[in-house]
């Protein structure tokens, strides 16, 4: 028995945890090991014969008394993070485990106290380092996401610019081949050259098929912005519910089906020229937003409150009388005034009769080369007939006629076959005194519609034969009061 007590005593004094022995009945401390006195800075005498709450290390007297009561009830308590104060005033964190056990005839309480201050410091440091690392990861992730978004936007812009560069190459080629030497065309080109160097908004007026887009391309090609592609959007070709996002862009989720962010034409045209073709078709509700871009060079994408700044030179084209449209409330007057700072009116083909022979030969050469035919000349009577026709579809219609004539031509001399004369009644055209231009146009459209059995679209439709867009043909039919007869 004595030897076991000796072993216990040696273990008690050599323990690397603080140990207290208390009388279970009174709570008085009966023994304390050296490790605890060293840990807390108190002497052995400071502990012996006292309750826990009488020792300065256990500052919270009420908590110490409550712990003793809980121990008496449960016979075991554990505190994983208990603050104690050393004699010199330092606060340390300890793990406190206490239980009651039988020692001979008496019950005693053993309290094991382990200093976890360093462990807590390491845990706190690790948590802080983990939080900092997590924050850095979040920051880097956000930076990467931002970079990826910027790359995506730049990729989209580059792809869009590549598309417009390819398109502009064709337009520039056509611009260099703007055909004609009439005074009306020469005046337009001279004025285009004068306005090109600045940033003034240009409004190009003219009937359908007169080549307004080529004049817009010429303005851009002669401007300091020519190193960037000309961006063009046809306001008449876009559905009303999509035109805003096409012009000003959209954020992901801006509306149903908007699965990704999209740059608008204004952003793509930043630093370049934007041509709004058929601007008279722009919905009234978007005209105010366009006016703001013209005045302040800023706008918001659809679904975003962030203002986007751009540097865009605007060129607009229309076949409508915008002044009349504005007076009737179908077009904003303030927008019309901003657009019409420098108007250019492209003359219709019927006022450029001296240019028709040049165009006929140019178109004949182009399509002969395309079709692998050898056409060396055009009959004089064919030229005269073409000059006498009023051309409601203008250059586009003339080009369509020549393309068809080249297809039907079987020799080196181009002429109008009987089939072509029947499709395009160029020869029997009444004089201006006998028939108005609208009557002539109505007669021509009615004839083609009858021959195509009122088919408007498709390769054999009236629009293709007339050399105009299907939407333009429908608009002309509506204006001229042409309706399909009931069967």
Steps between C-alpha positions, in 0.01 A plus 500: 500500500782733588677427174186579297463828683859580419439424129184713503689782664774487242246504217309783668807717532639415153172553312520749211149624579403702803322284760291604800357267765195626691290366784170401336300606803644843571665584168821591679827439313703227664781463248650670194776381270810710416403539134185696592678730744758571230227550237307755707787653699349426841672311780375171638392682816282737293284200404481271803189526717317732267205473265556565128316831511733622773800478268570797280550284191132410499372855459135422440380404849140431394614280211736307730224439754261395222761259363546344845123454538477345152786264584328390820189412297658344191829380657676607179543838325711611207578848368690511174592868516511649847680832563735517802717785622856442615636674804684752281175590322530301178187336361540142385256254348471157659318175447339416838383143579371408844350182643415345840641163595524283810829500690466247780221614730490851358391662173745738340493731201782498248533796262728471199597833348681517165638824356367532144603862446764415240271253327228764483748752365599256227136415426412870484799566276401209277140620487616851419740369237222282359261796495765717333572225249130456433463875456798506263354208306166683480677818390708316240192309386312828466797649313513195272125518443531870420793429270311216332197726459721770349665243274156374398388856423822570309464169313143592411613845391787359292267247336248773429773728365634220280153453358468871432854522363414233243176678421678834479755360256212423266349844559833675443542308179153610397566858616801521273265383228212739569382523144398828349607845394170686506495838669260377769729215606811719475342757733420231757855360492651848526288579808584160650869581464447836672318356804709182538797639704285614795259329740183665371197272480405438137149419376490335156164527327381323189262247355546127547781357289683827431822392676470691827708241685785547252498874568508427876799272443667773294457750786665253739774408252599865463494566878777464765303200635562290188751274683208350694218313325177674407220348710160483331161401637176490302228633730228359273641147505503455879190398699373773730565293813868446410609830351581660838734217602657498151576871519588544868591148611364296787605337824451131568142441616377841376197322354378148434744328266789740577736221605817702462634852496500664156672810372280744313590658169587829672768329712634308200516830309694678777768705325338440163187587301154352551260503206134471598336386178128577462496707819142604428398150614648549849222470763405825673581359845866450397542836331547679836780260592664556161475876548684469832783307333532767231502781758707345782669191350365279779233238565418198719486142384166326527475358853780720640517831684869558417559780251714410198700777331575474128659704223284433194444697181140450383382476140132429435314412181130502419262486206236686700426870520605540863395864512146399409513202737609732782222750428245217522641371830637177357862605556648712779562855383798551732663186360427610144671834566809325640515257207447756226800720584657396170253332263608334176233416244590222257315561170278221362614314191238668279684830565836344406424375149852580382633255761284209378731396208798492740306286748370264232851430370640464853225261611523303175875460544461397865239231439658377179821439692308334781313272259798431275352675194667723243287812446673774306224756435139605561249584228435873467122454494529308827688791658237747374219284634666473837547877512133555425377282784425684832661233720288505818751256654791719387852351471404178676225437247728584206766263632241224527390555139858489370581186701198326349588627152853360534360164607269491194762637260647237265747715305755779543241781461265570790139579419156460654343173392126479437466317830678781681296767320188324620622486860627858494270712280768754428410585143129586524534756778261794481630855510494702819203698365294185453589311815642602836802328648284330766262371232796362308639337811160358594453359150846340507455343846152372414633341181786320676273385784256361248778312320633355829147413615541751782806333641713771664795313654722219377729469201203519260317767701410849381754666731792316336372577151461869588842499667374630836457362853177319582434743787546795264261346248234450767544862610459623141192279453347646814578856391362443149191321629584171329310205646475144381163448329264259674450169321 
